Every structure is written in structure tokens, then in C-alpha cells.
Amino acid sequence: MAEDAQDAGPEKPDELGWLLPGQRVAPAEALRRIQALCSARPDLFAAMFLVLATHQDLPKDMLAAAIKQFRTDLDAYTRDDVSSLLTAIWNGGRSGFDAVLRTRAGAPKKGAAGLSWVRE
């Protein structure tokens, strides 16, 4: 078995090495990766979760600014709102994310859209 590893040829750089803790990456490379993750997942929670999971060493306010650049569904939210969503994902998963999303001023309102007599 050890011989098979030696016969595999020269060692290739680990394609996922950038995910390991303590790995530093240039800001341009981080933005490229964040853009790819944001565009690969149409679901906002999934995209934000992936970015957070793969860029844990970056401060949440920086991640929030980067994510806002690539997600038009966050245009109505401030960077602080997006940072709060990242914290909610980290601490409360999907249910925490949904709870914080509902409390934000730019959040789409549900339920009263068809009721003209309901004041928001």
C-alpha cells in the first residue's frame, strides 16, 4: 500500500489546502472564491453558510461586505445586517438565520401582501 503512494508520481499540491485553518490567502483570491460560492448556490442561506465555513479566519464584517457584492438579494440590507446573518448562521443554523432575517428592516414581508387593509 505504501508502495502505491510512491508510484503515484510527484506529489500534487493539495487543491483543498486553502480550507485548512491558518491558511492565508490574498484578498483578490478570497473574493474570487466568495464570488464562485455565491453564484454556485441560489439559496441565500446555503451560499452564506458555504462562505462562512470556508473563510472562517476572515472577520464577519469583511465577509459581509464581500457577500453583498455578489448577492443582489442582499441589496436592501446593510453590512451590519449581513454580518448579523453570518453570526446567526454560525450560532443558530438555518433557524437562527431565518429568525434574524425576519427582524431586519429590508426583509420581505410575508402574509400581509394580499391584504390591502393591513398596515405595515
N, C-alpha and C positions, 0 to 999 in steps of 0.2 A: 504494500500500500504506500509506503514511504517512497518507494522507487517510482510509482506512478506520478507522484507530485514532482519529482525531479525530472521525469521525462516530459512534463508538460511544457517545457521550454522556459524562456526567460520570464521572470515574474512581471506580470502586468500591474500597472498602478490600480489600486482599488477604486473602482468607479463610485463607490458609495462612501469612501473615506471622509468626504466632506460632511457627512452626517454625524460623525463621531464627536463626542464632547471635546471642547478645547480647540477644535479646528478653526482657524481664522480664514476668512475669505475676503477678497476685495469687494468694496461696495458695489461696483458695477456687476460683478459676478452674482452677488446676492440678489440684486434687483432683477437680473436675467432669470434666475431660478424662481423668484417670487412671482414674476410675471407668468412664467410657464405653469406654475402651480395654480395660480388664479384663473388662467384661461383653460386649464385642463378640467376644472370642476365647475359645473354650472351652479351647483348648490353653494350658497354663501357659507354656511357652516362648514361644509367639507373643505372648501378652499382655505378658509381661515384656520381651520384645525391643522391642515397639512403644512401651511406656512409656519404656524406656531411650533409644531412638532419638529420641523426640520431646521428651524432657525432659533433654537432656544437661547443661544448666547446673545442674541440681539435684544436691546431694550424694547419693551412693548410699544412705546411711543414711536420708535423708528419703524417697527413692523407695521404699525397702524398707518403711518404716512405712506409706506411703500404699498400696502394693500389698497389704500384709497386710490392710488394712481392707476391701478389695474382693474378695479371693480366699480363699474358705473352704478351698481345697485347700492353703493355707499355714498353717493354724491350728497345726499341730504343729511349726512351725519358728519359731525366734527371729528377731528383726530382723537380728541378725548373720548368721544362716544365709541369709536372703533377700538381704542385701547381698552375701554371697559368691556367691550365684547370679547376681546382676547383674554382678559382676566377671567371673565365668566366661563369661557371655553376651558381654560386651564383648571379652574376650581370646580365648575359645576357641569361640565359636559354640555350636551345638547339642551337639557332642561334649563341650565343656568344661562346659556346663550339666548334661548327663547325668552326667558324672563327679563333679561336686561334689554333685549331688542324691543320688547313691548313697552318699556318705560322711556324710551328715547323720543324726543320731540319729532324727529323726522320719520319715525316708524309709520308704516302704512296702517291705517285704522281698519279694523275688521268689525263687521256686524252692523254698523250704522249707515253703511254706504247706500242702502236702498231705502232708508227711512228719512224722508225729507223733513219730517217734523222733529228729528233728533238733532239737538245742538251739540257740537263738539267743542 
